[in-house]
Amino acid sequence: MTPISTLLAARAAFAAAVALGTLAASTQAGAVSLSVKMACASDYYAHCSQHAPDSPGVRKCMRSVGRNLSQGCINALVAAGEVSKSVVEKQVAAK
């Protein structure tokens, strides 16, 4: 990768993270970690980009497509405490 393409890729990743803003924000915690934003950016664009990143609809949308979220996004949400591991395990068992 050339330095320019590396810079452009980094800028695109940062823009996606900023766009996700409050994607999975807890009502108590307020902000989402950068790791969650980065891990879930492609899921947001694939499933919920019709909603503004800071809208209540995006959170509802991400929950409704929970089974279709990438493993990386799910892992980041669990690590950040946005969703419990037991909820994820129940969803996997129900598949």
N, C-alpha and C positions, 0 to 999 in steps of 0.2 A: 504494500500500500504506500503510495506517495505521501509526503508530508501534507500536501493540500487535501488529498482525499481523507487522510486521517483527521485533519482539522474539520473538514466538512462532516464527517461521520460523528465526531464528538459534538459538534454544534447541533446536528440533527437529534442526537440522543438527548442533549440538554434541552432542546426545544420540546421534545416529546415529554420529558420529565416536567417541565414547567406547565405544559398544556394539561397534564394530568392533575395538576393542582391538588384538589381535594378528592380525588378518585375514590379512595376507600377510607376517607377520614372518619375517625371515630368521633362521635358527637362529644365525647369527653376530652379526647386527646387533641382534637382540632386539626393537626397537620399530619401528613403522611410522610414517612421517611423516604429519602431519595432512593433507597434500595427497592422499596415497593413501587415507586413511580417508574423506575427503570425496568424492573421485572415485569410490570403489568402494562407497559406502554403498548405493546403489540396486541394484547388482549383488548385494551380499550379501543384501539383503532379497528380491530376485527369485529367487535361485537357491539360497542356502545358509543361510537363516535357521533351518532346522531344527537347525542346529549352534550350540552356544554360541560366541560370538565368540572366546573364548580357547581353544577346543578344537582338538586336532589334526585333527578332522574338517572344520573349516571351511576349513583350508588345502587339504586334499585335494579338497574339494568345489569350491573356486574354481579349482583346477587342472583338474578334470574338465570344467568348463563354460567353460574358457578361450576357446574360439571364440565363445561367446555373450556374453562380457563387453563392456561398452560401450567405445567407442573412448577415451573420457575416462579410464576406469579403466585400460585397457591403457597409454595414454600415461603416466599417473602411475606405474604399476608399472615401466615402462621408465626413466623419469626418475629414479626412486628406486633403480634398480639391482636391483629385485626379480626382474626377468625381463630377459633380453637381447633386444636388437632383432632379432638373427638368429633366435631362437626364434620371435618374433612373425611375422617374415617367412616362416619355414617353415610356420607354421600358416595364414597367409593364402594361401600358394601351394598348400597342400593342399586348400583349400576347393573 
